[in-house]
Amino acid sequence: MSTADPSHAARAAQDSHPGQAAVALAYQRFEPRAYLRNNYAPPRGDLSIADGVGPWKLRCLAQTFATGEVSGHTLIDIGSGPTIYQLLSACTHFKDITMTDFLEVNRQELGLWLRKEPQAFDWSTYSQHVCLIEGKG
């Protein structure tokens, strides 16, 4: 049995892969609120621009699930980040949806939304847009 100090092993791994350590550190500094604000709120997240990236992604997801070929009991979203838009069209095709992410801050952000806390990011514009795409009014 080895008596090596686990923190020594971690430092040794960082020393042998400095690029990997830099990436890990950058991820630990990730700010989900800034990411959501910059990418999913207007102007970048403006869903009224029909040929914008957001509406295109939502249309692609809606079309994928509308075929009925992607359905089942459980959907596991690996690397959800702090977002839910990618699962809106899946809701009626799966009984259970599990979201995962490496970063605790992303899981915390998702938890705010799941608990309907007032400081959670407002995804209602995305939900409404998906309903329109899917003909659900």
Salt bridges, closest charged atoms under 4 A:
GLU104 OE1 - ARG107 NH2 2.53
GLU109 OE2 - ARG33 NH1 2.74
GLU117 OE2 - ARG115 NE 2.53
GLU134 OE1 - LYS136 NZ 2.94
